[in-house]
Amino acid sequence: MNDKPLILITNDDGIYAPGVSYLAEYVADMADVIIVCPDRPQSGMSSAITVGSPLKVTAHPDRGAARVFSVSGTPVDCVKIAMHNIVPRKPDMILSGINHGSNSGTAITYSGTMGAVLEGCMIGIPSIGFSLLHHSLKADFSMSKPFIREIVSTALANPLPYYTCLNVNIPALIAPKGIRACRAARGHWSEEYSRYVDPSGAPFYWLTGQFVNDEPQAKDTDEYWLSEGYISVVPVTPDQTIYPSIPELAAKYDK
């Protein structure tokens, strides 16, 4: 390691997902890079941590100049283990992704990609999550490269506000028109489980469904700008307090 910034990279798609290798490649000249990812896919794990079971760390061959490790746990486990046992010093930034699939709107609630980002934010490290709106492992990440580099280099030069991290989503199959800072669209998931019957006749259920944008007419959301071909950048925080509601609640409950 030298005096360059240090970037810790993780994801929720697992150590062998192509997206994490592309992300490390795109920022390799900006910093020393250490990759610490789950040893298997961990999508939908949000901010889950492993409790009551041991965690195993495995070293892998370097990818370019990046050192590579996997952890038998969740994305947040990866950040915690990396901070306590792998990185030689406090990282200057944590990056998560590039996720295979969207993390726009309020779907961030479920995201393992963003769980790792929020963990980094809570421990005082500028953190950014990147997601491409394409689930295929053969997805083309190349058109996002200049934009990812711009976002990361800007954040390295201009630290994010305290307790603020970024959720970045990238349209797929097109060259993005640009970047737009915006808010998350409010929505919900519909038809979440499909019912099947196994050979013995017993029913089982498979997670499916789709995200429904509850405010499709709003033009200041990530869902809108993504539909227009732009990369969305949403500032988020681990602090979920609704501050304007405190006076109203105080009037009702404070005695």
Secondary structure, 3 states (H helix, E strand, C coil): CCCCCEEEEECCCCCCCHHHHHHHHHCCCCCEEEEEEECCCCCCCCCCCCCCCCCCEEEEEEECCEEEEEECCCHHHHHHHHHHHHCCCCCCEEEEEEEECCCCHHHHHHCHHHHHHHHHHHCCCCEEEEEECCCCCCCCCHHHHHHHHHHHHHHHHCCCCCCCEEEEEECCCCCCCCEEECECCCEEEECCEEEEECCCCCEEEEECCEEEECCCCCCCEHHHHHHCCCEEEEEECCCCCCHHHHHHHHHHHCC
